[in-house]
Amino acid sequence: MALRYYRLFDLLNRRGMKKTDLLTVVGISSPTLAKLSKGQPVNTEIIDRICIALNCQPGDIMECLPNEEVEVR
């Protein structure tokens, strides 16, 4: 299984925000933003902080895909 955060970036786009806005709004670091952009694992505390700041649920910002789907995409 692999997590993908494209929903987070779609949500930001719909709200007129940029990826870099997460640095100030959520208070995450640049390396954490890079991990999100690359679909790499991040701490659940980060997911919690993003959800609180954006008033959303984890399913609104990420999706868990089986390995077969990850390889095809």
C-alpha positions in Angstrom: 0.0 0.0 0.0 1.1 3.5 -0.7 -0.3 6.9 0.3 -0.8 9.6 -2.2 -1.5 13.2 -1.3 -2.8 14.5 -4.6 -6.1 15.2 -2.8 -4.3 17.7 -0.5 -2.9 19.6 -3.5 -6.3 19.6 -5.2 -7.9 20.9 -2.0 -5.3 23.7 -1.8 -5.9 24.6 -5.5 -9.6 24.8 -4.9 -9.0 27.2 -2.0 -6.6 29.3 -4.0 -3.6 28.2 -1.9 -0.2 27.1 -3.0 1.9 24.2 -1.6 4.2 26.7 0.1 1.2 28.1 2.0 1.3 24.9 4.1 4.6 26.1 5.5 3.0 29.0 7.2 -0.6 27.9 7.7 0.2 24.5 9.1 3.7 25.2 10.3 5.4 22.3 8.5 9.0 22.3 7.3 10.2 22.4 3.7 11.5 18.8 3.9 8.0 17.6 5.1 6.4 19.5 2.2 8.8 17.7 -0.1 7.8 14.4 1.3 4.2 15.2 0.8 4.9 16.2 -2.8 6.8 13.0 -3.5 4.2 10.8 -1.8 6.6 9.7 0.9 5.4 8.8 4.4 4.9 11.6 7.0 4.1 11.5 10.7 0.4 11.2 11.6 0.9 14.4 13.7 1.5 16.2 10.4 -1.7 14.8 8.9 -3.5 15.9 12.1 -2.2 19.4 11.9 -3.0 19.7 8.2 -6.6 18.5 8.8 -7.1 21.0 11.7 -5.7 23.9 9.7 -7.7 23.1 6.6 -10.8 21.9 8.6 -11.0 18.6 6.7 -10.7 14.8 7.3 -7.6 12.6 6.4 -9.5 11.1 3.5 -9.9 14.6 2.1 -6.2 15.0 1.7 -4.8 11.5 1.0 -5.6 8.2 -0.6 -4.2 4.7 0.1 -3.5 2.8 -3.1 -2.6 -0.9 -3.6 1.0 -1.3 -5.0 -0.4 -2.4 -8.4 -2.1 0.9 -8.9 0.9 2.9 -7.7 3.1 1.2 -10.3 0.6 1.9 -13.1 0.2 5.6 -12.3 
